[in-house]
Amino acid sequence: MILHTFAFRWKPETSEALKQRALDEIRNLHTRISGILETHAGFNFSPRSQGYEFGGVMKFSDRSALDAYSVHPVHLELLSWLVPLIDAIEVDFET
């Protein structure tokens, strides 16, 4: 099992509407990309977040499923508008 984790710091110009769009689209990726087993995402409330305001976790069966997700057209379309709005960190690991 592979867990793909991520956290975002939003750039100052990011509207609340775009933040909500990101949440909605990320939460629904598993309905559009077959290799995602589970998706959990939300707005961070931890006081220890070092400025990361949004985070999530996705579960994949194996590394090949994660690799397929990385280049999937639906994921790439999301990244096309999201990446300019964030400073992100990702951590992937096997469980």
C-alpha positions as CSV (number, residue, x, y, z in Angstrom):
1,M,0.0,0.0,0.0
2,I,1.3,3.5,-0.9
3,L,0.2,6.7,0.9
4,H,0.7,9.9,-1.0
5,T,0.5,12.9,1.3
6,F,0.6,16.6,0.4
7,A,0.3,20.0,2.0
8,F,-0.1,23.5,0.4
9,R,0.8,27.0,1.3
10,W,-1.5,29.2,-0.7
11,K,-0.1,32.2,-2.6
12,P,-1.5,35.5,-1.4
13,E,-3.6,36.1,-4.5
14,T,-5.5,32.8,-4.1
15,S,-9.2,33.4,-3.6
16,E,-11.4,31.5,-1.3
17,A,-13.3,30.2,-4.3
18,L,-10.2,28.7,-5.8
19,K,-9.3,27.1,-2.5
20,Q,-12.7,25.5,-2.3
21,R,-12.4,24.4,-6.0
22,A,-9.2,22.7,-5.1
23,L,-10.7,20.9,-2.2
24,D,-13.7,19.8,-4.2
25,E,-11.7,18.6,-7.2
26,I,-9.1,16.8,-5.0
27,R,-11.8,15.0,-3.0
28,N,-13.4,13.8,-6.2
29,L,-10.2,12.6,-8.0
30,H,-10.9,9.0,-6.9
31,T,-14.2,9.1,-8.9
32,R,-12.3,10.1,-12.1
33,I,-9.0,8.1,-11.7
34,S,-9.4,4.4,-11.1
35,G,-6.0,3.8,-9.4
36,I,-6.9,5.9,-6.3
37,L,-8.3,3.8,-3.5
38,E,-9.1,6.6,-1.1
39,T,-8.8,10.4,-0.9
40,H,-8.9,12.6,2.1
41,A,-8.3,16.3,2.0
42,G,-9.1,19.4,4.0
43,F,-8.2,22.8,5.4
44,N,-5.6,22.6,8.1
45,F,-6.3,23.8,11.7
46,S,-3.1,22.7,13.4
47,P,-1.2,25.5,15.1
48,R,2.0,23.6,14.2
49,S,1.5,23.7,10.5
50,Q,4.4,26.1,9.6
51,G,2.1,28.0,7.2
52,Y,0.6,24.9,5.4
53,E,-3.1,25.6,5.2
54,F,-4.3,22.6,3.3
55,G,-3.4,18.9,3.3
56,G,-4.4,15.5,2.1
57,V,-3.7,11.8,1.9
58,M,-4.4,9.4,-1.0
59,K,-4.1,5.7,-0.9
60,F,-2.8,3.6,-3.8
61,S,-2.4,-0.2,-4.1
62,D,1.2,0.1,-5.3
63,R,3.8,2.4,-6.8
64,S,2.6,1.7,-10.4
65,A,-0.8,3.0,-9.5
66,L,0.8,6.1,-8.0
67,D,2.9,6.5,-11.1
68,A,-0.2,6.2,-13.4
69,Y,-2.0,8.9,-11.3
70,S,1.0,11.3,-11.7
71,V,0.6,11.4,-15.5
72,H,-3.2,10.9,-15.7
73,P,-4.8,13.6,-17.8
74,V,-7.3,14.5,-15.0
75,H,-4.5,15.0,-12.6
76,L,-2.5,17.0,-15.1
77,E,-5.5,19.3,-15.8
78,L,-5.9,20.0,-12.0
79,L,-2.2,20.8,-11.7
80,S,-2.4,23.2,-14.7
81,W,-4.3,25.7,-12.7
82,L,-3.4,24.7,-9.1
83,V,0.4,24.7,-9.2
84,P,0.7,28.5,-9.8
85,L,-1.4,29.1,-6.6
86,I,0.6,27.0,-4.1
87,D,3.9,26.1,-2.5
88,A,3.5,22.4,-1.9
89,I,5.3,19.6,-0.2
90,E,4.6,15.9,-0.9
91,V,5.7,12.7,0.9
92,D,5.0,9.2,-0.5
93,F,5.6,6.1,1.5
94,E,4.8,2.4,1.7
95,T,2.7,1.0,4.5
